[in-house]
Amino acid sequence: MGKAKKSTTVLLVDDDRQEYLLIGYLLSEAHHEDYRLVWCQHLEQALKHIERKTCDVVLLDYHWGGSSIGRNFLGKAREINSHIPIIVMTDEVEADVDERAIREGASDYLTKSRINSQLLERAIRYAIERKLIEDRLDHLAHYDHLTDLPNRMLFLDRLRHSISIAEREKNQFSLLFIDLNDFKGINDSYGHDVGDRLLKEFSSRLHKVVRRSDTVARIGGDEFTVLLHNLGSSPKIMMLAQKIINETNKPYAINGHEFSVGCSIGISIFPDSGDDEEKLQRNADLAMYQAKQASVSSYRFYSDVLTNEIKVQWDLLRNFYSAMANKQFGVFYIPRIDIKTNSIAAIEIAPYWKHPEKGVLHYHQFSSVSADKEMGGKLSEWLLSVGLHQFSQLEQTFPLKLVFNIELQHFSHGKFTETIKTLLKKYNIEGESIELDLNQIAADKDISVIESCMDNLQAIGINFGINSFGSELSSLLHLQRLPVNSLKLDKRFIRTIHKNTDDAKLYKAIIDFAHNLEKTVIAEGVQSKIQLRMLEKLGCDQCKGQAALGILSFKQLQQVLKSTQANHIT
């Protein structure tokens, strides 16, 4: 017997019986799937179908019953958080409806006079497939890829929600920042596979200790947070913190290795330790930093005295201005390779700090500087000046882009646009040669400022990218609203791409999704030729990492560009 066709329920929202009969006929002519057509002549009835998830896709007549009916329906579907794709239809081609409906959440747009069975079936199939990809990307945007815990983006949303409830009900809640002790040592000694399994095991142990009503999140690396609600007094919080430490201290047996890992916990309490999200996070982080000074696993509550003690220890922040004055900062370059042509397509600039006591520090080791607007702004301005100056000295025989990775808060600073325009003019560089890749693009409260800044810079040719796409720092909505040219996929995808078929399928789906939006796709952290070949097979455009050219000094970059192999890296 042949394989049974999959049944797809199509909800038609329309008041015209002739349209219902026509759509029914066209679907009956379809060959790939069996379609079940449900006809709704009332909006509220249709919305109930969507809320109850009794259909797979919606066909919506955009204008029936009044000119605003389609917009109202899309808005209400969005309010009930519908993940069911909606295809809008109009009698004739209406460009404004096409663009507006997509912005309002529609998956596709069809003109009734041009619909045939093949076109209708393809629109339905593509809408469902796109929605599945979008849902998966949305999950990736809100949940950690490794542990499947809420990520920083979702954690911040829940933190804001907790503050709102606590303010309204005059309650307290607690925020715990948790950091594994010597996690880097585990990675270096046993490898990243063991490190990843350790993080998954630790997240599982955290879940066993806290209540289901509490939020456990992984906000980056080996850093976790816990939001505790209605726990009551400090002694109860102390008991829970000690339980977390006891669970963490139990031996881990992974890949034939057995070891113990401690943790450090910082605790802030709303509103005593802070009455907004920034203060609560900063103070929990300060408390955790103090806890890490102990030789064993420990926890600390935030206090004003604690703040004074920690400020003395944050020497990187304290020494920043003297380091700038003493010219202790320099830059490395990371080439991005076009996978098809094997040539250099762009060079990313990365700062380093030649610390007199700690040696050479890469950006991730002093990125805390960027948390301070003034210091971070100074570093960004310096980086732009040095990068554009050196870029103007390169002898180029082929098109090349200079890429800056920009923190969101510096990009949205009022002086940023004028600064970069001034520097481009000073060094006689065209805007088309520059790409600005944004971090923390998920900060919705700044989106209007970002959009304005990007529009101004796009007018002079500047290109834009989004870092860590597919992780907590990116949003699908921004791809429609912001003039983004490229997407750098989170490097965590790369690790198992050649080992895990499901990961490769997901990667392929994301690449195809980005290409459909006419975006260039860049893979980060490519460490092997096997990964490189797999990326080429999946259709990825560019890559960076040890399998490309790694990190170069300015002199090394000059030599590479001058060599006869500059257009064909082997």
Buried (B, 14 or more C-beta within 10 A) or exposed (E): EEEEEEEBBBBBBBBBEEBBEBBBEBBEEBEEBEBEBBBBBEBEEBBEBBBEEEBBBBBBBBBBBEEEBBBEBBEBBEEEEBEBBBBBBBEEEBEEBBEBBBEBBBBBBBBBEEBEBEEBBBBBBBBBBBBEBBEBBEEBBBBBBBBEBBBBBBBBBBBEEBBEEBEEEEEBBBBBBBBBBEBEEBBEEBEEEBBBBBBBBBBEBBBEBBEEEBBBBBBEBBBBBBBBBEBEEEEEBEEBBBBBBEBBBEEBEBEEBEBEBBBBBBBBBBBEBBEEBEBBBBBBBBBBBBBBEEEEBBBBBBBEEBBEEBEEBEEBBEBBEEBBEEEBBBBBBBBBBBBEEBBBBBBBBBBBBBBEEEEEBEBEBBBBBBBBEEBBBBBBBBBBBBBBEBBBEBEEEEEBBBBBBBBBBBBBBEEBBEBBBEBBEEBEBEBEBBBBBBBBBBBEEBBEBBBEBBEBBBEBEBBBBBBBBBBBBBBBBBBEBBEBBBBBBBBBBBBBBBEEEEBBEBBBBBBBBBBEEEBBBBBBBBBEEEBBEBBBEBBBBBBBBEBBBEBBEBEBBBEBBEEEEBBEBE
